[in-house]
Amino acid sequence: MTALAGPPPARWIVGVGEGRERDWRAAGAAAVRALRDASAAALGNGHGATDPAPRVAVLRPDRPADAPDTAADWAALALGVVLGSHRFAVRFEARPALRVHLHVPAEHRDAVDRAVELAAATARARDLADTPSGTKSPDWFATTATDLVADADGLGVTVRDEAWLAEQGFGGVLAVGGGSSRPPRFLELTWSPPDAAGEHVVLVGKGITFDTGGISIKPNAGMADMRTDCSGGAAVVGALRALARLRVPVRVTGLVPLAENHVSGSAYRPGDVVRHRGGTTTEVTNTDAEGRMVLADAIAYALDELAPDVVVDVATLTGAMKVALGVRTGGVFASSPALRTALVEAGAATGEAWWPMPLSAHHDADVDSTIADVRQAPGGPGGIAAALFLRRFTAGRPWIHLDIAGPARCDGPHEEVAKGATGFATRTLVEFCASRG
């Protein structure tokens, strides 16, 4: 460890382990959490102390003095500070704010500014997903998302209601939302900069504002977490805001089908046959497999109306993926190895881990139905079956499916990840879109 000449320059010292980017993110988050939770006396703000605002010294014991820190190090530190300070809560009294000043070398400021935008996008996705569902109806989500992106110049927002959904044949969204007194919505965000180059990317995010499971009702244990079943849609909203604020020169459209999967006399049933946008029919076998129903409509709409070069859908889709990959890694299915690799690399560049999953050909026939075009929830491997179902709506076009059922929620903070909704996939989507220019 490098010795310090003279007295320490700060009260707080935070180590960064091996000095990888993930270590810098973790160090920033750990520092700001410690400062946030410390007493006034510990911060030097009590007992008549006249010290300035608390500072954090970050040491790099694994690097010599002649090997300066990089822009990537500073960006990771800034991202960790912002996300480590983020906390969603609904309280009678707000907790005191903590102001953090990060003194950044001039040559690294652009990288840090970009990292702060990515962190802000992740935080907004967390807030949308974590809002209690008593407040968060489909209409509330659409209205709040519109407000959250209002500071992104050039980003277009359109919200469609249940009448439009019926006219346009969104049978999956209407079926899933039919059991709730709060009708579904369809949110479309458009980023089309004048200097757009490369591909048109369409992002589709699952927006189930609460999921009881419907007639195939979930057990009570864990149902409260279903307020975060809109995490995919929240990630799409956060990503579109960041793309616009960063002026990324790629055309991107975000689609979020919004519905509440509830139990009532008007809820859809196992055994129903639903007709989706574009005409494909689905035999319903489990009303708790509702995410793929709304995504299918949105993917079909994207292909009919938007002429995308690639479609990426993101959803808290299957418990099977959580069992397979745990709670820190998302599953990625793709129509080509090149797309799969591009997505995994985008995640690695932003600190989000993805694992390639197979679209197993020998399970494809399981999606066939005897009374409809496709069967919604066949047996077999749940995550793979869901992906194969969605592939039936892609018309063979370039497509990526992201299952974030595990990492979208967190029971305890780690590194820069907060307890509750995590905003996972938001930064990956931004990086992936930026790479398509």
Backbone hydrogen bonds, N-H to C=O, Kabsch-Sander energy under -0.5 kcal/mol:
donor,donor_aa,acceptor,acceptor_aa,energy
12,W,55,R,-0.7
14,V,57,A,-2.1
16,V,59,L,-0.6
19,G,16,V,-2.7
24,W,20,R,-2.0
25,R,21,E,-2.4
26,A,22,R,-2.4
27,A,23,D,-2.6
28,G,24,W,-2.5
29,A,25,R,-2.3
30,A,26,A,-2.9
31,A,27,A,-2.5
32,V,28,G,-2.1
33,R,29,A,-2.1
34,A,30,A,-2.2
35,L,31,A,-2.3
36,R,32,V,-2.4
37,D,33,R,-2.2
38,A,34,A,-1.1
43,L,39,S,-1.5
44,G,41,A,-1.1
45,N,40,A,-2.8
46,G,40,A,-0.7
49,A,46,G,-1.5
57,A,12,W,-2.3
58,V,56,V,-0.5
59,L,14,V,-1.2
59,L,57,A,-0.6
63,R,60,R,-1.6
67,A,64,P,-2.0
74,W,70,T,-2.0
75,A,71,A,-2.7
76,A,72,A,-2.3
77,L,73,D,-2.4
78,A,74,W,-2.6
79,L,75,A,-2.4
80,G,76,A,-2.3
81,V,77,L,-2.3
82,V,78,A,-2.5
83,L,79,L,-2.6
84,G,80,G,-2.5
85,S,81,V,-1.4
86,H,82,V,-0.6
86,H,83,L,-0.5
91,R,89,A,-0.6
99,R,97,A,-0.5
100,V,98,L,-0.5
102,L,100,V,-0.5
103,H,101,H,-0.6
104,V,102,L,-1.0
108,H,105,P,-2.2
109,R,106,A,-1.2
112,V,108,H,-2.0
113,D,109,R,-3.1
114,R,110,D,-2.1
115,A,111,A,-2.0
116,V,112,V,-2.4
117,E,113,D,-1.8
118,L,114,R,-2.2
119,A,115,A,-2.5
120,A,116,V,-2.6
121,A,117,E,-2.2
122,T,118,L,-2.1
123,A,119,A,-2.5
124,R,120,A,-2.3
125,A,121,A,-2.0
126,R,122,T,-2.2
127,D,123,A,-2.3
128,L,124,R,-2.3
129,A,125,A,-2.2
130,D,126,R,-2.6
131,T,127,D,-1.3
135,T,132,P,-1.3
136,K,132,P,-2.0
137,S,135,T,-1.7
141,F,137,S,-2.6
142,A,138,P,-2.2
143,T,139,D,-2.6
144,T,140,W,-3.1
145,A,141,F,-2.8
146,T,142,A,-1.8
147,D,143,T,-1.7
148,L,144,T,-2.5
149,V,145,A,-1.5
150,A,147,D,-1.3
152,A,149,V,-1.9
153,D,151,D,-0.9
155,L,152,A,-1.8
156,G,154,G,-0.7
156,G,190,T,-2.9
158,T,188,E,-2.5
160,R,186,F,-2.7
165,L,161,D,-2.2
166,A,162,E,-1.9
167,E,163,A,-2.3
168,Q,164,W,-2.3
169,G,166,A,-1.0
170,F,165,L,-2.7
171,G,169,G,-2.1
171,G,275,R,-0.6
174,L,170,F,-2.2
175,A,171,G,-2.1
176,V,172,G,-2.3
177,G,173,V,-2.4
178,G,174,L,-0.7
178,G,175,A,-0.7
179,G,176,V,-0.6
180,S,177,G,-1.3
185,R,258,L,-2.0
186,F,160,R,-1.9
187,L,256,V,-2.4
188,E,158,T,-2.8
189,L,254,G,-2.9
190,T,156,G,-2.6
191,W,252,V,-2.9
192,S,154,G,-0.5
192,S,190,T,-0.6
196,A,193,P,-1.8
197,A,249,P,-2.5
199,E,436,R,-1.7
201,V,199,E,-0.7
201,V,251,R,-2.4
202,V,310,V,-2.3
203,L,201,V,-0.5
203,L,253,T,-3.0
204,V,312,V,-2.9
205,G,255,L,-2.7
206,K,314,V,-2.1
207,G,257,P,-1.4
208,I,229,D,-1.0
209,T,207,G,-0.9
209,T,259,A,-1.7
210,F,259,A,-0.6
212,T,261,N,-2.5
214,G,261,N,-0.5
215,I,268,Y,-0.6
216,S,213,G,-0.9
217,I,215,I,-1.9
218,K,212,T,-2.9
223,M,220,N,-2.2
225,D,222,G,-1.2
226,M,223,M,-2.2
227,R,224,A,-1.2
228,T,225,D,-2.3
229,D,226,M,-1.4
231,S,228,T,-1.6
233,G,206,K,-2.6
234,A,230,C,-2.6
235,A,231,S,-2.3
236,V,232,G,-1.8
237,V,233,G,-2.1
238,G,234,A,-2.6
239,A,235,A,-2.5
240,L,236,V,-2.4
241,R,237,V,-2.0
242,A,238,G,-2.1
243,L,239,A,-2.7
244,A,240,L,-2.1
245,R,241,R,-2.5
246,L,242,A,-2.4
247,R,244,A,-0.8
248,V,243,L,-2.3
250,V,248,V,-2.0
251,R,199,E,-0.7
252,V,191,W,-2.5
253,T,201,V,-2.3
254,G,189,L,-3.2
255,L,203,L,-3.1
256,V,187,L,-2.7
258,L,185,R,-3.0
259,A,207,G,-1.8
261,N,210,F,-2.2
261,N,259,A,-0.5
262,H,176,V,-0.5
262,H,260,E,-1.0
264,S,262,H,-0.5
267,A,264,S,-1.5
268,Y,175,A,-0.7
271,G,284,V,-3.4
272,D,269,R,-1.8
274,V,282,T,-2.7
276,H,274,V,-0.6
276,H,280,T,-3.1
279,G,276,H,-2.4
282,T,274,V,-2.9
283,E,374,V,-2.9
284,V,272,D,-3.2
284,V,282,T,-0.6
289,A,286,N,-1.9
290,E,288,D,-0.6
294,V,290,E,-1.6
295,L,291,G,-2.2
296,A,292,R,-1.9
297,D,293,M,-1.1
298,A,294,V,-1.8
299,I,295,L,-2.9
300,A,296,A,-2.3
301,Y,297,D,-2.3
302,A,298,A,-2.4
303,L,299,I,-2.2
304,D,300,A,-2.1
305,E,301,Y,-2.7
306,L,302,A,-2.1
307,A,302,A,-0.6
309,D,200,H,-2.7
310,V,200,H,-1.3
311,V,398,P,-1.8
312,V,202,V,-2.8
313,D,400,I,-2.7
314,V,204,V,-2.6
315,A,402,L,-2.3
317,L,315,A,-1.6
321,M,318,T,-0.7
322,K,318,T,-0.9
323,V,319,G,-1.9
324,A,320,A,-2.2
325,L,321,M,-2.6
326,G,322,K,-2.0
328,R,325,L,-0.5
330,G,353,A,-2.4
331,G,403,D,-2.3
332,V,355,W,-2.2
333,F,401,H,-2.7
335,S,399,W,-2.3
340,R,336,S,-2.0
341,T,337,P,-2.5
342,A,338,A,-2.2
343,L,339,L,-2.1
344,V,340,R,-2.3
345,E,341,T,-2.5
346,A,342,A,-1.9
347,G,343,L,-2.1
348,A,344,V,-2.3
349,A,345,E,-1.9
350,T,346,A,-0.6
350,T,347,G,-1.2
351,G,347,G,-0.7
351,G,348,A,-0.6
352,E,347,G,-2.9
353,A,328,R,-0.6
355,W,330,G,-2.6
357,M,332,V,-2.7
360,S,358,P,-1.0
363,H,360,S,-1.5
364,D,361,A,-1.4
366,D,363,H,-1.3
367,V,364,D,-1.5
368,D,365,A,-1.4
369,S,372,A,-0.6
369,S,373,D,-0.6
374,V,281,T,-1.8
375,R,367,V,-3.6
376,Q,283,E,-2.6
385,A,381,P,-2.8
386,A,382,G,-2.2
387,A,383,G,-1.8
388,L,384,I,-2.6
389,F,385,A,-2.1
390,L,386,A,-2.2
391,R,387,A,-2.2
392,R,388,L,-0.9
392,R,389,F,-1.0
393,F,390,L,-2.0
394,T,391,R,-1.6
396,G,391,R,-0.5
397,R,394,T,-2.4
400,I,311,V,-2.5
401,H,333,F,-2.9
402,L,313,D,-2.7
403,D,331,G,-2.3
403,D,401,H,-0.5
404,I,315,A,-2.8
404,I,402,L,-0.7
408,A,404,I,-1.6
409,R,406,G,-1.1
410,C,420,G,-1.6
414,H,417,V,-1.4
417,V,414,H,-2.8
420,G,410,C,-3.3
422,T,408,A,-1.9
426,T,423,G,-1.7
429,L,425,A,-2.4
430,V,426,T,-1.6
431,E,427,R,-2.4
432,F,428,T,-2.9
433,C,429,L,-2.4
434,A,430,V,-2.5
435,S,431,E,-1.6
436,R,433,C,-1.6
437,G,434,A,-1.0
